[in-house]
Amino acid sequence: MKELDVRPMLNAGVDPFDDIMAFVAELRAGEGFRLWATFRPNPLLNVLAHRGYEGQAREISDGNWAIDFTPTT
């Protein structure tokens, strides 16, 4: 499973949305990924649900989150 850690961007005050979407666009058909973030990204969960991904978010430590996105199709 590929991984994308956007915590450094978030900690620097940078919006990682475009980077996340570019990363998703590079995935092969049927490929999932894990996203690391500093909060539970509810809006992103909704955006990617409309693009065919189910997100399972879990808080890991110190307010950090790991979100596993798996294709639904």
mmCIF file as gemmi writes it, N, C-alpha and C atoms, coordinates in Angstrom:
data_model
loop_
_atom_site.group_PDB
_atom_site.id
_atom_site.type_symbol
_atom_site.label_atom_id
_atom_site.label_alt_id
_atom_site.label_comp_id
_atom_site.label_asym_id
_atom_site.label_entity_id
_atom_site.label_seq_id
_atom_site.pdbx_PDB_ins_code
_atom_site.Cartn_x
_atom_site.Cartn_y
_atom_site.Cartn_z
_atom_site.occupancy
_atom_site.B_iso_or_equiv
_atom_site.pdbx_formal_charge
_atom_site.auth_seq_id
_atom_site.auth_asym_id
_atom_site.pdbx_PDB_model_num
ATOM 1 N N . MET Axp A 1 ? 0.847 -1.183 0 1 0 ? 1 A 1
ATOM 2 C CA . MET Axp A 1 ? 0 0 0 1 0 ? 1 A 1
ATOM 3 C C . MET Axp A 1 ? 0.886 1.236 0 1 0 ? 1 A 1
ATOM 4 N N . LYS Axp A 2 ? 0.6 2.143 -0.907 1 0 ? 2 A 1
ATOM 5 C CA . LYS Axp A 2 ? 1.348 3.398 -0.954 1 0 ? 2 A 1
ATOM 6 C C . LYS Axp A 2 ? 0.93 4.285 0.211 1 0 ? 2 A 1
ATOM 7 N N . GLU Axp A 3 ? 1.821 5.209 0.574 1 0 ? 3 A 1
ATOM 8 C CA . GLU Axp A 3 ? 1.55 6.117 1.685 1 0 ? 3 A 1
ATOM 9 C C . GLU Axp A 3 ? 1.867 7.55 1.288 1 0 ? 3 A 1
ATOM 10 N N . LEU Axp A 4 ? 1.088 8.459 1.856 1 0 ? 4 A 1
ATOM 11 C CA . LEU Axp A 4 ? 1.326 9.888 1.671 1 0 ? 4 A 1
ATOM 12 C C . LEU Axp A 4 ? 1.208 10.555 3.036 1 0 ? 4 A 1
ATOM 13 N N . ASP Axp A 5 ? 2.278 11.197 3.462 1 0 ? 5 A 1
ATOM 14 C CA . ASP Axp A 5 ? 2.31 11.873 4.761 1 0 ? 5 A 1
ATOM 15 C C . ASP Axp A 5 ? 2.225 13.379 4.526 1 0 ? 5 A 1
ATOM 16 N N . VAL Axp A 6 ? 1.076 13.962 4.847 1 0 ? 6 A 1
ATOM 17 C CA . VAL Axp A 6 ? 0.893 15.407 4.662 1 0 ? 6 A 1
ATOM 18 C C . VAL Axp A 6 ? 1.057 16.178 5.972 1 0 ? 6 A 1
ATOM 19 N N . ARG Axp A 7 ? 1.466 15.509 7.026 1 0 ? 7 A 1
ATOM 20 C CA . ARG Axp A 7 ? 1.639 16.193 8.321 1 0 ? 7 A 1
ATOM 21 C C . ARG Axp A 7 ? 2.638 17.34 8.248 1 0 ? 7 A 1
ATOM 22 N N . PRO Axp A 8 ? 3.791 17.181 7.57 1 0 ? 8 A 1
ATOM 23 C CA . PRO Axp A 8 ? 4.717 18.329 7.494 1 0 ? 8 A 1
ATOM 24 C C . PRO Axp A 8 ? 4.083 19.539 6.8 1 0 ? 8 A 1
ATOM 25 N N . MET Axp A 9 ? 3.314 19.301 5.757 1 0 ? 9 A 1
ATOM 26 C CA . MET Axp A 9 ? 2.649 20.41 5.062 1 0 ? 9 A 1
ATOM 27 C C . MET Axp A 9 ? 1.639 21.082 5.975 1 0 ? 9 A 1
ATOM 28 N N . LEU Axp A 10 ? 0.827 20.272 6.656 1 0 ? 10 A 1
ATOM 29 C CA . LEU Axp A 10 ? -0.188 20.828 7.556 1 0 ? 10 A 1
ATOM 30 C C . LEU Axp A 10 ? 0.463 21.616 8.688 1 0 ? 10 A 1
ATOM 31 N N . ASN Axp A 11 ? 1.539 21.081 9.243 1 0 ? 11 A 1
ATOM 32 C CA . ASN Axp A 11 ? 2.239 21.768 10.333 1 0 ? 11 A 1
ATOM 33 C C . ASN Axp A 11 ? 2.851 23.089 9.871 1 0 ? 11 A 1
ATOM 34 N N . ALA Axp A 12 ? 3.149 23.191 8.573 1 0 ? 12 A 1
ATOM 35 C CA . ALA Axp A 12 ? 3.71 24.423 8.015 1 0 ? 12 A 1
ATOM 36 C C . ALA Axp A 12 ? 2.625 25.381 7.542 1 0 ? 12 A 1
ATOM 37 N N . GLY Axp A 13 ? 1.361 24.991 7.718 1 0 ? 13 A 1
ATOM 38 C CA . GLY Axp A 13 ? 0.259 25.853 7.315 1 0 ? 13 A 1
ATOM 39 C C . GLY Axp A 13 ? -0.078 25.79 5.834 1 0 ? 13 A 1
ATOM 40 N N . VAL Axp A 14 ? 0.372 24.744 5.158 1 0 ? 14 A 1
ATOM 41 C CA . VAL Axp A 14 ? 0.136 24.578 3.725 1 0 ? 14 A 1
ATOM 42 C C . VAL Axp A 14 ? -1.041 23.615 3.517 1 0 ? 14 A 1
ATOM 43 N N . ASP Axp A 15 ? -1.948 23.982 2.621 1 0 ? 15 A 1
ATOM 44 C CA . ASP Axp A 15 ? -3.087 23.125 2.292 1 0 ? 15 A 1
ATOM 45 C C . ASP Axp A 15 ? -2.616 22.03 1.332 1 0 ? 15 A 1
ATOM 46 N N . PRO Axp A 16 ? -2.702 20.745 1.73 1 0 ? 16 A 1
ATOM 47 C CA . PRO Axp A 16 ? -2.178 19.668 0.904 1 0 ? 16 A 1
ATOM 48 C C . PRO Axp A 16 ? -3.177 19.097 -0.102 1 0 ? 16 A 1
ATOM 49 N N . PHE Axp A 17 ? -4.355 19.708 -0.249 1 0 ? 17 A 1
ATOM 50 C CA . PHE Axp A 17 ? -5.406 19.112 -1.073 1 0 ? 17 A 1
ATOM 51 C C . PHE Axp A 17 ? -4.93 18.816 -2.499 1 0 ? 17 A 1
ATOM 52 N N . ASP Axp A 18 ? -4.299 19.774 -3.153 1 0 ? 18 A 1
ATOM 53 C CA . ASP Axp A 18 ? -3.853 19.553 -4.528 1 0 ? 18 A 1
ATOM 54 C C . ASP Axp A 18 ? -2.824 18.428 -4.616 1 0 ? 18 A 1
ATOM 55 N N . ASP Axp A 19 ? -1.934 18.352 -3.64 1 0 ? 19 A 1
ATOM 56 C CA . ASP Axp A 19 ? -0.938 17.277 -3.611 1 0 ? 19 A 1
ATOM 57 C C . ASP Axp A 19 ? -1.61 15.918 -3.418 1 0 ? 19 A 1
ATOM 58 N N . ILE Axp A 20 ? -2.608 15.876 -2.559 1 0 ? 20 A 1
ATOM 59 C CA . ILE Axp A 20 ? -3.334 14.627 -2.33 1 0 ? 20 A 1
ATOM 60 C C . ILE Axp A 20 ? -4.034 14.185 -3.61 1 0 ? 20 A 1
ATOM 61 N N . MET Axp A 21 ? -4.697 15.115 -4.277 1 0 ? 21 A 1
ATOM 62 C CA . MET Axp A 21 ? -5.429 14.755 -5.488 1 0 ? 21 A 1
ATOM 63 C C . MET Axp A 21 ? -4.469 14.323 -6.604 1 0 ? 21 A 1
ATOM 64 N N . ALA Axp A 22 ? -3.306 14.947 -6.696 1 0 ? 22 A 1
ATOM 65 C CA . ALA Axp A 22 ? -2.302 14.531 -7.68 1 0 ? 22 A 1
ATOM 66 C C . ALA Axp A 22 ? -1.794 13.13 -7.36 1 0 ? 22 A 1
ATOM 67 N N . PHE Axp A 23 ? -1.599 12.847 -6.078 1 0 ? 23 A 1
ATOM 68 C CA . PHE Axp A 23 ? -1.16 11.52 -5.636 1 0 ? 23 A 1
ATOM 69 C C . PHE Axp A 23 ? -2.204 10.472 -6.015 1 0 ? 23 A 1
ATOM 70 N N . VAL Axp A 24 ? -3.466 10.769 -5.755 1 0 ? 24 A 1
ATOM 71 C CA . VAL Axp A 24 ? -4.558 9.839 -6.075 1 0 ? 24 A 1
ATOM 72 C C . VAL Axp A 24 ? -4.632 9.604 -7.584 1 0 ? 24 A 1
ATOM 73 N N . ALA Axp A 25 ? -4.419 10.638 -8.357 1 0 ? 25 A 1
ATOM 74 C CA . ALA Axp A 25 ? -4.476 10.512 -9.822 1 0 ? 25 A 1
ATOM 75 C C . ALA Axp A 25 ? -3.393 9.576 -10.352 1 0 ? 25 A 1
ATOM 76 N N . GLU Axp A 26 ? -2.3 9.424 -9.613 1 0 ? 26 A 1
ATOM 77 C CA . GLU Axp A 26 ? -1.197 8.557 -10.04 1 0 ? 26 A 1
ATOM 78 C C . GLU Axp A 26 ? -1.384 7.095 -9.638 1 0 ? 26 A 1
ATOM 79 N N . LEU Axp A 27 ? -2.388 6.795 -8.818 1 0 ? 27 A 1
ATOM 80 C CA . LEU Axp A 27 ? -2.617 5.422 -8.388 1 0 ? 27 A 1
ATOM 81 C C . LEU Axp A 27 ? -3.106 4.568 -9.554 1 0 ? 27 A 1
ATOM 82 N N . ARG Axp A 28 ? -2.725 3.314 -9.542 1 0 ? 28 A 1
ATOM 83 C CA . ARG Axp A 28 ? -3.221 2.38 -10.543 1 0 ? 28 A 1
ATOM 84 C C . ARG Axp A 28 ? -4.641 1.963 -10.178 1 0 ? 28 A 1
ATOM 85 N N . ALA Axp A 29 ? -5.371 1.484 -11.15 1 0 ? 29 A 1
ATOM 86 C CA . ALA Axp A 29 ? -6.744 1.005 -10.913 1 0 ? 29 A 1
ATOM 87 C C . ALA Axp A 29 ? -6.728 -0.056 -9.815 1 0 ? 29 A 1
ATOM 88 N N . GLY Axp A 30 ? -7.613 0.11 -8.843 1 0 ? 30 A 1
ATOM 89 C CA . GLY Axp A 30 ? -7.718 -0.848 -7.75 1 0 ? 30 A 1
ATOM 90 C C . GLY Axp A 30 ? -6.71 -0.678 -6.637 1 0 ? 30 A 1
ATOM 91 N N . GLU Axp A 31 ? -5.867 0.339 -6.728 1 0 ? 31 A 1
ATOM 92 C CA . GLU Axp A 31 ? -4.833 0.56 -5.72 1 0 ? 31 A 1
ATOM 93 C C . GLU Axp A 31 ? -5.337 1.494 -4.621 1 0 ? 31 A 1
ATOM 94 N N . GLY Axp A 32 ? -5.074 1.132 -3.384 1 0 ? 32 A 1
ATOM 95 C CA . GLY Axp A 32 ? -5.428 1.962 -2.243 1 0 ? 32 A 1
ATOM 96 C C . GLY Axp A 32 ? -4.198 2.679 -1.715 1 0 ? 32 A 1
ATOM 97 N N . PHE Axp A 33 ? -4.403 3.462 -0.662 1 0 ? 33 A 1
ATOM 98 C CA . PHE Axp A 33 ? -3.275 4.169 -0.057 1 0 ? 33 A 1
ATOM 99 C C . PHE Axp A 33 ? -3.59 4.549 1.371 1 0 ? 33 A 1
ATOM 100 N N . ARG Axp A 34 ? -2.534 4.87 2.109 1 0 ? 34 A 1
ATOM 101 C CA . ARG Axp A 34 ? -2.666 5.363 3.485 1 0 ? 34 A 1
ATOM 102 C C . ARG Axp A 34 ? -2.23 6.823 3.506 1 0 ? 34 A 1
ATOM 103 N N . LEU Axp A 35 ? -3.048 7.641 4.14 1 0 ? 35 A 1
ATOM 104 C CA . LEU Axp A 35 ? -2.76 9.063 4.313 1 0 ? 35 A 1
ATOM 105 C C . LEU Axp A 35 ? -2.479 9.326 5.786 1 0 ? 35 A 1
ATOM 106 N N . TRP Axp A 36 ? -1.428 10.082 6.052 1 0 ? 36 A 1
ATOM 107 C CA . TRP Axp A 36 ? -1.09 10.5 7.409 1 0 ? 36 A 1
ATOM 108 C C . TRP Axp A 36 ? -1.415 11.98 7.525 1 0 ? 36 A 1
ATOM 109 N N . ALA Axp A 37 ? -2.169 12.342 8.56 1 0 ? 37 A 1
ATOM 110 C CA . ALA Axp A 37 ? -2.602 13.731 8.733 1 0 ? 37 A 1
ATOM 111 C C . ALA Axp A 37 ? -2.606 14.106 10.209 1 0 ? 37 A 1
ATOM 112 N N . THR Axp A 38 ? -2.773 15.395 10.472 1 0 ? 38 A 1
ATOM 113 C CA . THR Axp A 38 ? -2.784 15.899 11.845 1 0 ? 38 A 1
ATOM 114 C C . THR Axp A 38 ? -4.206 16.042 12.389 1 0 ? 38 A 1
ATOM 115 N N . PHE Axp A 39 ? -5.192 15.657 11.581 1 0 ? 39 A 1
ATOM 116 C CA . PHE Axp A 39 ? -6.586 15.705 12.014 1 0 ? 39 A 1
ATOM 117 C C . PHE Axp A 39 ? -7.387 14.723 11.162 1 0 ? 39 A 1
ATOM 118 N N . ARG Axp A 40 ? -8.602 14.443 11.581 1 0 ? 40 A 1
ATOM 119 C CA . ARG Axp A 40 ? -9.481 13.566 10.808 1 0 ? 40 A 1
ATOM 120 C C . ARG Axp A 40 ? -10.052 14.385 9.649 1 0 ? 40 A 1
ATOM 121 N N . PRO Axp A 41 ? -9.669 14.058 8.41 1 0 ? 41 A 1
ATOM 122 C CA . PRO Axp A 41 ? -10.035 14.892 7.26 1 0 ? 41 A 1
ATOM 123 C C . PRO Axp A 41 ? -11.422 14.558 6.698 1 0 ? 41 A 1
ATOM 124 N N . ASN Axp A 42 ? -12.446 14.926 7.437 1 0 ? 42 A 1
ATOM 125 C CA . ASN Axp A 42 ? -13.815 14.599 7.012 1 0 ? 42 A 1
ATOM 126 C C . ASN Axp A 42 ? -14.152 15.088 5.602 1 0 ? 42 A 1
ATOM 127 N N . PRO Axp A 43 ? -13.833 16.331 5.227 1 0 ? 43 A 1
ATOM 128 C CA . PRO Axp A 43 ? -14.155 16.758 3.859 1 0 ? 43 A 1
ATOM 129 C C . PRO Axp A 43 ? -13.458 15.886 2.802 1 0 ? 43 A 1
ATOM 130 N N . LEU Axp A 44 ? -12.212 15.525 3.042 1 0 ? 44 A 1
ATOM 131 C CA . LEU Axp A 44 ? -11.492 14.683 2.095 1 0 ? 44 A 1
ATOM 132 C C . LEU Axp A 44 ? -12.122 13.295 2.003 1 0 ? 44 A 1
ATOM 133 N N . LEU Axp A 45 ? -12.578 12.769 3.125 1 0 ? 45 A 1
ATOM 134 C CA . LEU Axp A 45 ? -13.259 11.468 3.11 1 0 ? 45 A 1
ATOM 135 C C . LEU Axp A 45 ? -14.458 11.522 2.169 1 0 ? 45 A 1
ATOM 136 N N . ASN Axp A 46 ? -15.194 12.619 2.208 1 0 ? 46 A 1
ATOM 137 C CA . ASN Axp A 46 ? -16.361 12.773 1.337 1 0 ? 46 A 1
ATOM 138 C C . ASN Axp A 46 ? -15.96 12.918 -0.133 1 0 ? 46 A 1
ATOM 139 N N . VAL Axp A 47 ? -14.925 13.721 -0.398 1 0 ? 47 A 1
ATOM 140 C CA . VAL Axp A 47 ? -14.468 13.924 -1.773 1 0 ? 47 A 1
ATOM 141 C C . VAL Axp A 47 ? -14.025 12.597 -2.381 1 0 ? 47 A 1
ATOM 142 N N . LEU Axp A 48 ? -13.231 11.844 -1.633 1 0 ? 48 A 1
ATOM 143 C CA . LEU Axp A 48 ? -12.72 10.594 -2.18 1 0 ? 48 A 1
ATOM 144 C C . LEU Axp A 48 ? -13.79 9.506 -2.232 1 0 ? 48 A 1
ATOM 145 N N . ALA Axp A 49 ? -14.804 9.597 -1.387 1 0 ? 49 A 1
ATOM 146 C CA . ALA Axp A 49 ? -15.926 8.654 -1.488 1 0 ? 49 A 1
ATOM 147 C C . ALA Axp A 49 ? -16.621 8.826 -2.833 1 0 ? 49 A 1
ATOM 148 N N . HIS Axp A 50 ? -16.741 10.055 -3.294 1 0 ? 50 A 1
ATOM 149 C CA . HIS Axp A 50 ? -17.351 10.313 -4.603 1 0 ? 50 A 1
ATOM 150 C C . HIS Axp A 50 ? -16.45 9.868 -5.752 1 0 ? 50 A 1
ATOM 151 N N . ARG Axp A 51 ? -15.191 9.625 -5.471 1 0 ? 51 A 1
ATOM 152 C CA . ARG Axp A 51 ? -14.246 9.155 -6.485 1 0 ? 51 A 1
ATOM 153 C C . ARG Axp A 51 ? -14.007 7.656 -6.361 1 0 ? 51 A 1
ATOM 154 N N . GLY Axp A 52 ? -14.793 6.983 -5.514 1 0 ? 52 A 1
ATOM 155 C CA . GLY Axp A 52 ? -14.716 5.533 -5.434 1 0 ? 52 A 1
ATOM 156 C C . GLY Axp A 52 ? -13.785 4.965 -4.382 1 0 ? 52 A 1
ATOM 157 N N . TYR Axp A 53 ? -13.523 5.723 -3.315 1 0 ? 53 A 1
ATOM 158 C CA . TYR Axp A 53 ? -12.669 5.234 -2.23 1 0 ? 53 A 1
ATOM 159 C C . TYR Axp A 53 ? -13.422 5.261 -0.911 1 0 ? 53 A 1
ATOM 160 N N . GLU Axp A 54 ? -13.226 4.221 -0.142 1 0 ? 54 A 1
ATOM 161 C CA . GLU Axp A 54 ? -13.745 4.189 1.226 1 0 ? 54 A 1
ATOM 162 C C . GLU Axp A 54 ? -12.583 4.501 2.158 1 0 ? 54 A 1
ATOM 163 N N . GLY Axp A 55 ? -12.788 5.42 3.083 1 0 ? 55 A 1
ATOM 164 C CA . GLY Axp A 55 ? -11.738 5.795 4.019 1 0 ? 55 A 1
ATOM 165 C C . GLY Axp A 55 ? -12.032 5.304 5.42 1 0 ? 55 A 1
ATOM 166 N N . GLN Axp A 56 ? -11.051 4.645 6.014 1 0 ? 56 A 1
ATOM 167 C CA . GLN Axp A 56 ? -11.126 4.198 7.398 1 0 ? 56 A 1
ATOM 168 C C . GLN Axp A 56 ? -10.098 4.992 8.189 1 0 ? 56 A 1
ATOM 169 N N . ALA Axp A 57 ? -10.581 5.907 9.039 1 0 ? 57 A 1
ATOM 170 C CA . ALA Axp A 57 ? -9.691 6.79 9.788 1 0 ? 57 A 1
ATOM 171 C C . ALA Axp A 57 ? -9.54 6.294 11.219 1 0 ? 57 A 1
ATOM 172 N N . ARG Axp A 58 ? -8.311 6.395 11.707 1 0 ? 58 A 1
ATOM 173 C CA . ARG Axp A 58 ? -8.059 6.06 13.106 1 0 ? 58 A 1
ATOM 174 C C . ARG Axp A 58 ? -7.022 7.018 13.675 1 0 ? 58 A 1
ATOM 175 N N . GLU Axp A 59 ? -7.282 7.46 14.886 1 0 ? 59 A 1
ATOM 176 C CA . GLU Axp A 59 ? -6.326 8.334 15.561 1 0 ? 59 A 1
ATOM 177 C C . GLU Axp A 59 ? -5.193 7.465 16.078 1 0 ? 59 A 1
ATOM 178 N N . ILE Axp A 60 ? -3.966 7.862 15.81 1 0 ? 60 A 1
ATOM 179 C CA . ILE Axp A 60 ? -2.844 7.011 16.186 1 0 ? 60 A 1
ATOM 180 C C . ILE Axp A 60 ? -2.111 7.503 17.428 1 0 ? 60 A 1
ATOM 181 N N . SER Axp A 61 ? -1.831 8.798 17.52 1 0 ? 61 A 1
ATOM 182 C CA . SER Axp A 61 ? -1.176 9.348 18.711 1 0 ? 61 A 1
ATOM 183 C C . SER Axp A 61 ? -1.017 10.846 18.548 1 0 ? 61 A 1
ATOM 184 N N . ASP Axp A 62 ? -0.971 11.532 19.659 1 0 ? 62 A 1
ATOM 185 C CA . ASP Axp A 62 ? -0.703 12.978 19.664 1 0 ? 62 A 1
ATOM 186 C C . ASP Axp A 62 ? -1.559 13.752 18.667 1 0 ? 62 A 1
ATOM 187 N N . GLY Axp A 63 ? -2.794 13.315 18.452 1 0 ? 63 A 1
ATOM 188 C CA . GLY Axp A 63 ? -3.674 13.999 17.527 1 0 ? 63 A 1
ATOM 189 C C . GLY Axp A 63 ? -3.418 13.694 16.062 1 0 ? 63 A 1
ATOM 190 N N . ASN Axp A 64 ? -2.52 12.76 15.773 1 0 ? 64 A 1
ATOM 191 C CA . ASN Axp A 64 ? -2.24 12.358 14.405 1 0 ? 64 A 1
ATOM 192 C C . ASN Axp A 64 ? -3.21 11.257 13.974 1 0 ? 64 A 1
ATOM 193 N N . TRP Axp A 65 ? -3.444 11.198 12.665 1 0 ? 65 A 1
ATOM 194 C CA . TRP Axp A 65 ? -4.396 10.24 12.111 1 0 ? 65 A 1
ATOM 195 C C . TRP Axp A 65 ? -3.781 9.472 10.959 1 0 ? 65 A 1
ATOM 196 N N . ALA Axp A 66 ? -4.166 8.205 10.849 1 0 ? 66 A 1
ATOM 197 C CA . ALA Axp A 66 ? -3.846 7.37 9.691 1 0 ? 66 A 1
ATOM 198 C C . ALA Axp A 66 ? -5.178 7.031 9.04 1 0 ? 66 A 1
ATOM 199 N N . ILE Axp A 67 ? -5.289 7.289 7.748 1 0 ? 67 A 1
ATOM 200 C CA . ILE Axp A 67 ? -6.523 7.014 7.032 1 0 ? 67 A 1
ATOM 201 C C . ILE Axp A 67 ? -6.197 6.083 5.884 1 0 ? 67 A 1
ATOM 202 N N . ASP Axp A 68 ? -6.808 4.898 5.897 1 0 ? 68 A 1
ATOM 203 C CA . ASP Axp A 68 ? -6.628 3.935 4.826 1 0 ? 68 A 1
ATOM 204 C C . ASP Axp A 68 ? -7.755 4.099 3.824 1 0 ? 68 A 1
ATOM 205 N N . PHE Axp A 69 ? -7.384 4.37 2.587 1 0 ? 69 A 1
ATOM 206 C CA . PHE Axp A 69 ? -8.345 4.522 1.506 1 0 ? 69 A 1
ATOM 207 C C . PHE Axp A 69 ? -8.278 3.291 0.616 1 0 ? 69 A 1
ATOM 208 N N . THR Axp A 70 ? -9.4 2.615 0.459 1 0 ? 70 A 1
ATOM 209 C CA . THR Axp A 70 ? -9.474 1.449 -0.402 1 0 ? 70 A 1
ATOM 210 C C . THR Axp A 70 ? -10.519 1.679 -1.475 1 0 ? 70 A 1
ATOM 211 N N . PRO Axp A 71 ? -10.259 1.199 -2.691 1 0 ? 71 A 1
ATOM 212 C CA . PRO Axp A 71 ? -11.236 1.372 -3.766 1 0 ? 71 A 1
ATOM 213 C C . PRO Axp A 71 ? -12.513 0.586 -3.471 1 0 ? 71 A 1
ATOM 214 N N . THR Axp A 72 ? -13.631 1.163 -3.829 1 0 ? 72 A 1
ATOM 215 C CA . THR Axp A 72 ? -14.914 0.483 -3.625 1 0 ? 72 A 1
ATOM 216 C C . THR Axp A 72 ? -15.393 -0.184 -4.898 1 0 ? 72 A 1
ATOM 217 N N . THR Axp A 73 ? -14.721 0.069 -6.007 1 0 ? 73 A 1
ATOM 218 C CA . THR Axp A 73 ? -15.139 -0.537 -7.272 1 0 ? 73 A 1
ATOM 219 C C . THR Axp A 73 ? -14.115 -1.503 -7.783 1 0 ? 73 A 1
